[in-house]
Amino acid sequence: MVSKRSTISQDLKNNNMWKVYKHNGQYIMGELISSHKSESAAIKKAEKKIKFKFTKKEKKKNEIRIWLDDEKHMPVGIIVHKLKGT
């Protein structure tokens, strides 16, 4: 049986996690807040840590991005998920 800890570290190596980033004043992906196995968990964490009003989800060929914008539609964070096999 594989331990939970080794499974999580393997997911991080494969980039199969939803990663929540906060704008640090210079870069949108400036500060890594957390990593999650599901999109809903990542959004819940972003709601707690980042004050955003709008979201926009876009899918590229190898990743999914969810942009987090404030009330003036300025980006304050992003959630990134690399798709498997890329």
N, C-alpha and C positions, 0 to 999 in steps of 0.2 A: 504494500500500500504506500502511496506517495503522500508525504506530509503536506499540509496546507501551506506551510512556509515555502517549500520548494516549488509548489504550483504557482504561487504569487510571484516569486522571483523569475520563474520561467515566463510568465505572462509579461512581466516588465521587459525581459530581454527580447521578446517577440513583438513588443509594442502593440499588444492586443488590448490595451487599456484605454479608457476615456480619461484624458488628462486635462485638468482645469488650470488655466493660466490667468494671472492678473497683470494688468498694465502697471509698469513700474515707473512711469513718467517718461520713459524713452522708448521702450519696446512693448508691443501688445503681449508677446509671450515672454514677458520679463521675469515673472516670479511664478514658479510652479507651486500651486496651492495643494493639489492632491491628485491621486490616480484612482480610478474606479473601474469595476467590471461592467457596470451598466450605465447607459445614458441617463436614466432617471436619477441614479445616485449622484452622478456628476453635476446634474442641474440643481439638485437639492443643496449640494455643497456650495455651488456657485451662488445660490440665493442667499446663503448664510454669510459668505465671505466677501462678495462683490455686490455693490449696489448698482443694479442694472434694471432697465425698464423694458427694453426690446431685445428680441433674439432673431437671428436670421440663420437658417441652416442651409449649408451648401455642400454638395457632394462632388468631389473631384474624382479622378479615376483611381487614386490610391488612398484617399482619406476623406473623412467627413469633418467639417468644421462648423461649429455653432458660435457665431459672433455674438457677443454680449455688449449692448450699447446703452448709454445713459439716456436721459430724457431729451438731450439735444442731438441724439443719434451719433454721439462720439463713442468710439470703441473703448471699453474699459476692461475687456477680457475676452478670452476665447476658450472653447472646449474643442480638443482635437482627438480624433480617433483614427489610427492607421488601420486600413483594411487588411485582412489576412491575405497572404500570398503575394504581397507587393514589397 
